Amino acid sequence: MKTFEKLAELALGSRLMRLSDMMMKDVSQIYQEFGFKFESKWFTVFYLLSEKDALSIMEIAEDLEISHPAVIQIAKELEKEGLIQSKKSEHDHRKRFLSLTQKGKDLRPHLHELWTAFSQTNLQLLHSQRNHLLFAIEEMEKLLTEKSFYNRIMETIKKQQAEAVLLVDYNPSMKENFKALNVAWITKYFALETHDLEQLEQPEKYILEDGGKIFFAKIQDTVVGTCALIKVNDDLFELAKMAVSEEYQGRQIGKKLCQYAVEQARAMGAKQIFLESNTKLIPAISLYQKIGFFKVELSTSPFQRANIKMMLNLI
């Protein structure tokens, strides 16, 4: 089995490029054999200009749905060959319009004869296929217009990363992880306070004994994140001590921990969860808002750094 066959969908873009190269190479050879100094890559820009009096770079790029630099590069080559010309706009000197030269206009009917042959040949190829390639390409383009290839890949990566994260409850062997993860982020932005040290050094007493919970995120055998639910009363819990290892940030771990904590609070019969934070922690505040937390009036807090309080209703 050859490499492209083995790679299958992994090499989709490369395979489309290879198919394009095969066709473009032969088209360029046809142009040469008929005595036309014309490159296949120029076709769409040249054809569009042959249908219009004059167009700007932006108009061409928008019509063909390709980048401005790509249009500029092709335009330079066409202008160098004497097939198009560039003129400044009468109304805006920063704007230039492209149009065919007389040489370009004279060449067009000769090229059109070849284009007719190209079109008929392509049609024959499409009709001899079990699956119509042109329709498939149109479908693919529509899908990628709705959501870019980049965004689709990033969503897949984030999903894979999230699926690799295992959430586990507290056990004494992870007590130092709980402390280390929180000390790292707190000291990066603020200073450790007395109540921090109480909760981090004695989590059993200050969090677990009263009905609270501590959760950890693990990737394989590595603890990469943590958060706690502190019970205020049967109806109200506090989400606290959320921390993700700096090395593993950007993998949706904080979101997964937060959602898990909300699920656990709901399972324990809580009606509300609140948290205290600092507006300096923009990504964290954004995460809480996406989960559904909303800002409420800040009451007395045991932490000097707290300048925002947020609440989430569970019923």
C-alpha positions as CSV (number, residue, x, y, z in Angstrom):
1,M,0.0,0.0,0.0
2,K,1.4,3.4,-1.0
3,T,1.7,6.3,1.5
4,F,-1.3,8.3,0.2
5,E,-3.6,5.2,0.3
6,K,-2.3,4.4,3.8
7,L,-2.8,7.9,5.1
8,A,-6.3,8.1,3.7
9,E,-8.3,11.1,5.3
10,L,-5.2,12.3,7.1
11,A,-3.6,13.4,3.8
12,L,-6.9,14.8,2.3
13,G,-5.4,18.3,1.7
14,S,-2.2,16.9,0.3
15,R,-4.1,14.5,-2.0
16,L,-6.3,17.3,-3.3
17,M,-3.1,19.3,-3.9
18,R,-1.5,16.4,-5.8
19,L,-4.7,16.0,-7.9
20,S,-4.6,19.8,-8.6
21,D,-0.9,19.6,-9.5
22,M,-1.5,16.8,-11.9
23,M,-4.2,18.7,-13.7
24,M,-2.5,22.1,-13.6
25,K,0.7,20.6,-15.0
26,D,-1.0,19.2,-18.0
27,V,-3.0,22.4,-18.6
28,S,0.2,24.4,-18.6
29,Q,1.7,22.0,-21.1
30,I,-1.4,22.5,-23.4
31,Y,-0.9,26.3,-23.3
32,Q,2.7,25.9,-24.2
33,E,2.0,23.5,-27.1
34,F,-0.5,26.0,-28.6
35,G,2.0,28.8,-28.3
36,F,0.4,30.7,-25.4
37,K,2.6,32.1,-22.6
38,F,0.0,31.6,-20.0
39,E,0.1,29.9,-16.6
40,S,-2.8,27.7,-15.3
41,K,-2.7,29.5,-11.9
42,W,-3.5,32.8,-13.6
43,F,-6.8,31.5,-15.0
44,T,-9.4,32.6,-12.4
45,V,-8.1,36.1,-12.0
46,F,-7.6,36.6,-15.8
47,Y,-11.1,35.2,-16.5
48,L,-12.8,37.4,-13.9
49,L,-11.1,40.5,-15.4
50,S,-12.1,39.5,-18.8
51,E,-15.8,39.5,-17.7
52,K,-15.5,42.9,-16.0
53,D,-14.2,46.3,-17.0
54,A,-12.0,46.8,-13.9
55,L,-11.8,45.4,-10.4
56,S,-9.8,46.2,-7.3
57,I,-7.6,43.7,-5.5
58,M,-10.2,43.5,-2.7
59,E,-13.1,42.9,-5.2
60,I,-11.2,40.1,-6.9
61,A,-10.2,38.5,-3.5
62,E,-13.8,38.6,-2.3
63,D,-15.3,37.2,-5.5
64,L,-12.8,34.3,-5.8
65,E,-12.7,33.9,-2.0
66,I,-8.9,33.8,-1.9
67,S,-6.4,36.0,0.1
68,H,-5.3,39.5,-0.9
69,P,-1.6,38.4,-1.1
70,A,-2.5,35.6,-3.5
71,V,-4.3,38.0,-5.8
72,I,-1.5,40.5,-5.6
73,Q,1.1,37.8,-6.6
74,I,-0.9,36.6,-9.6
75,A,-1.6,40.2,-10.6
76,K,2.1,41.0,-10.6
77,E,2.8,38.1,-12.9
78,L,0.0,39.0,-15.3
79,E,1.1,42.6,-15.3
80,K,4.7,41.6,-16.0
81,E,3.5,39.5,-18.9
82,G,1.6,42.6,-20.2
83,L,-1.8,40.9,-19.9
84,I,-3.3,43.3,-17.4
85,Q,-2.7,46.9,-16.3
86,S,-3.1,48.7,-13.0
87,K,-4.5,52.2,-12.6
88,K,-5.2,54.4,-9.5
89,S,-8.8,55.2,-8.6
90,E,-9.9,58.7,-9.6
91,H,-11.7,59.0,-6.3
92,D,-9.2,57.2,-3.9
93,H,-5.5,57.2,-4.8
94,R,-4.8,54.5,-2.3
95,K,-7.0,52.1,-4.4
96,R,-5.9,50.6,-7.6
97,F,-8.0,48.9,-10.3
98,L,-6.9,46.1,-12.5
99,S,-8.1,45.5,-16.1
100,L,-7.1,43.6,-19.2
101,T,-4.6,45.3,-21.6
102,Q,-5.3,45.1,-25.3
103,K,-2.8,42.2,-25.4
104,G,-5.0,40.4,-22.8
105,K,-8.2,41.2,-24.7
106,D,-6.7,39.9,-27.9
107,L,-5.5,36.7,-26.2
108,R,-8.9,35.9,-24.5
109,P,-10.7,34.4,-27.5
110,H,-7.8,32.1,-28.3
111,L,-7.7,30.9,-24.7
112,H,-11.5,30.5,-24.7
113,E,-11.2,27.8,-27.4
114,L,-8.9,25.8,-25.1
115,W,-11.1,26.5,-22.1
116,T,-14.0,24.9,-23.9
117,A,-12.0,21.8,-24.4
118,F,-10.9,21.8,-20.7
119,S,-14.5,22.2,-19.6
120,Q,-15.7,19.3,-21.9
121,T,-12.9,17.0,-20.7
122,N,-13.6,17.8,-17.0
123,L,-17.3,17.1,-17.6
124,Q,-16.5,13.7,-19.2
125,L,-14.3,12.8,-16.2
126,L,-17.0,13.9,-13.7
127,H,-19.7,11.8,-15.5
128,S,-17.5,8.7,-15.6
129,Q,-17.1,8.8,-11.8
130,R,-19.3,6.9,-9.4
131,N,-19.2,9.9,-7.1
132,H,-19.4,13.3,-8.6
133,L,-16.2,15.1,-7.4
134,L,-17.5,18.6,-8.2
135,F,-20.6,18.1,-6.0
136,A,-18.4,16.7,-3.2
137,I,-16.1,19.7,-3.4
138,E,-19.0,22.1,-3.3
139,E,-20.3,20.3,-0.2
140,M,-16.9,20.5,1.4
141,E,-16.5,24.2,0.6
142,K,-19.9,24.9,2.1
143,L,-19.1,23.0,5.3
144,L,-15.7,24.9,5.6
145,T,-17.5,28.2,5.0
146,E,-19.9,27.5,7.8
147,K,-17.0,26.6,10.2
148,S,-13.3,26.8,9.2
149,F,-11.0,23.9,9.0
150,Y,-8.9,25.5,11.7
151,N,-11.8,25.8,14.1
152,R,-12.9,22.2,13.4
153,I,-9.4,20.9,14.1
154,M,-9.1,22.9,17.3
155,E,-12.5,21.6,18.5
156,T,-11.3,18.0,17.9
157,I,-8.1,18.6,19.7
158,K,-9.8,20.1,22.7
159,K,-12.3,17.2,22.8
160,Q,-9.5,14.7,22.7
161,Q,-7.7,16.6,25.5
162,A,-10.8,16.7,27.6
163,E,-11.5,13.0,27.1
164,A,-8.0,12.3,28.3
165,V,-8.7,14.0,31.6
166,L,-9.8,11.7,34.5
167,L,-11.7,13.3,37.4
168,V,-11.2,11.7,40.9
169,D,-12.2,12.5,44.4
170,Y,-9.7,13.5,47.2
171,N,-7.6,11.0,48.9
172,P,-4.8,11.8,51.4
173,S,-2.1,10.9,48.9
174,M,-3.0,13.9,46.9
175,K,-3.0,16.4,49.7
176,E,0.4,17.9,48.6
177,N,-0.9,18.2,45.0
178,F,-3.9,20.2,46.3
179,K,-1.5,22.6,48.1
180,A,1.1,22.9,45.4
181,L,-1.3,23.6,42.6
182,N,-3.0,26.4,44.6
183,V,0.2,27.9,46.0
184,A,1.5,28.2,42.4
185,W,-1.3,30.3,41.0
186,I,-1.9,32.3,44.2
187,T,1.7,33.4,44.5
188,K,1.9,34.2,40.8
189,Y,-0.8,36.9,41.1
190,F,-1.2,37.6,44.8
191,A,0.1,36.6,48.2
192,L,-0.9,33.6,50.3
193,E,-3.2,34.6,53.1
194,T,-4.0,33.0,56.5
195,H,-7.2,31.3,55.3
196,D,-5.3,30.0,52.3
197,L,-2.8,28.2,54.5
198,E,-5.6,26.8,56.7
199,Q,-7.4,25.3,53.8
200,L,-4.3,24.1,52.0
201,E,-2.5,22.6,55.0
202,Q,-5.6,21.1,56.7
203,P,-8.2,20.4,53.9
204,E,-9.8,17.7,56.0
205,K,-10.6,20.1,58.8
206,Y,-11.5,23.2,56.8
207,I,-13.2,21.6,53.7
208,L,-14.1,17.9,54.0
209,E,-15.3,17.5,57.6
210,D,-18.2,19.8,57.1
211,G,-19.5,17.9,54.0
212,G,-17.3,19.6,51.4
213,K,-15.5,17.8,48.6
214,I,-12.2,18.2,46.8
215,F,-11.7,17.0,43.2
216,F,-8.6,16.4,41.1
217,A,-8.0,16.2,37.3
218,K,-5.5,13.6,36.2
219,I,-3.9,12.9,32.9
220,Q,-2.5,9.4,33.2
221,D,-0.7,9.4,36.5
222,T,-0.1,13.2,36.7
223,V,-2.4,15.4,38.8
224,V,-2.9,18.5,36.6
225,G,-5.8,20.4,38.3
226,T,-8.0,20.6,41.4
227,C,-11.0,22.4,42.9
228,A,-13.1,22.3,46.0
229,L,-16.7,22.5,47.1
230,I,-17.1,24.0,50.5
231,K,-20.4,23.4,52.2
232,V,-22.0,26.5,53.8
233,N,-25.3,24.8,54.5
234,D,-27.5,22.2,52.8
235,D,-28.6,24.7,50.1
236,L,-25.4,26.6,49.5
237,F,-21.9,25.6,48.5
238,E,-18.8,27.6,47.7
239,L,-16.6,26.8,44.7
240,A,-13.1,27.4,45.8
241,K,-9.4,26.6,45.3
242,M,-9.7,26.1,41.5
243,A,-6.2,25.5,40.1
244,V,-4.8,24.0,36.9
245,S,-1.1,23.4,36.3
246,E,0.3,26.1,34.1
247,E,1.8,23.4,31.8
248,Y,-1.6,22.0,31.1
249,Q,-3.7,25.2,30.7
250,G,-5.6,25.7,27.5
251,R,-6.9,22.1,27.5
252,Q,-10.4,22.7,29.0
253,I,-9.3,21.2,32.3
254,G,-10.7,24.1,34.4
255,K,-14.0,23.9,32.5
256,K,-14.3,20.2,33.1
257,L,-13.5,20.6,36.8
258,C,-16.0,23.4,37.2
259,Q,-18.8,21.5,35.5
260,Y,-18.0,18.4,37.5
261,A,-18.2,20.4,40.8
262,V,-21.6,21.9,39.7
263,E,-22.9,18.4,39.0
264,Q,-21.7,17.1,42.4
265,A,-23.2,20.1,44.2
266,R,-26.5,19.5,42.4
267,A,-26.4,15.8,43.3
268,M,-25.9,16.7,47.0
269,G,-29.1,18.8,46.9
270,A,-27.5,22.3,46.7
271,K,-29.7,25.1,45.4
272,Q,-26.9,27.6,44.8
273,I,-23.1,27.8,44.4
274,F,-21.1,31.0,44.9
275,L,-17.4,31.8,44.3
276,E,-15.1,34.7,45.2
277,S,-12.4,35.8,42.8
278,N,-10.5,38.7,41.4
279,T,-11.2,40.6,38.2
280,K,-7.5,40.4,37.4
281,L,-8.1,36.7,36.5
282,I,-9.9,37.4,33.2
283,P,-9.8,33.8,31.8
284,A,-11.2,32.4,35.1
285,I,-14.0,35.0,35.2
286,S,-14.8,34.3,31.5
287,L,-15.0,30.5,32.3
288,Y,-17.4,31.1,35.2
289,Q,-19.7,33.2,33.1
290,K,-19.8,30.5,30.4
291,I,-20.7,27.9,33.1
292,G,-23.6,30.2,34.1
293,F,-22.3,32.2,37.1
294,F,-23.4,35.8,37.4
295,K,-22.1,38.7,39.4
296,V,-23.7,39.5,42.7
297,E,-22.9,42.0,45.5
298,L,-19.6,41.2,47.3
299,S,-20.1,40.5,51.0
300,T,-17.4,40.3,53.7
301,S,-14.7,37.9,52.5
302,P,-11.9,36.1,54.4
303,F,-9.6,37.0,51.5
304,Q,-8.2,40.4,50.8
305,R,-7.7,39.7,47.1
306,A,-11.4,39.0,46.5
307,N,-13.1,41.8,44.6
308,I,-15.9,40.0,42.8
309,K,-18.5,37.5,43.9
310,M,-20.5,35.3,41.5
311,M,-23.5,33.0,42.0
312,L,-25.0,30.1,40.1
313,N,-28.6,28.9,40.7
314,L,-29.0,25.1,40.5
315,I,-32.8,25.0,40.5
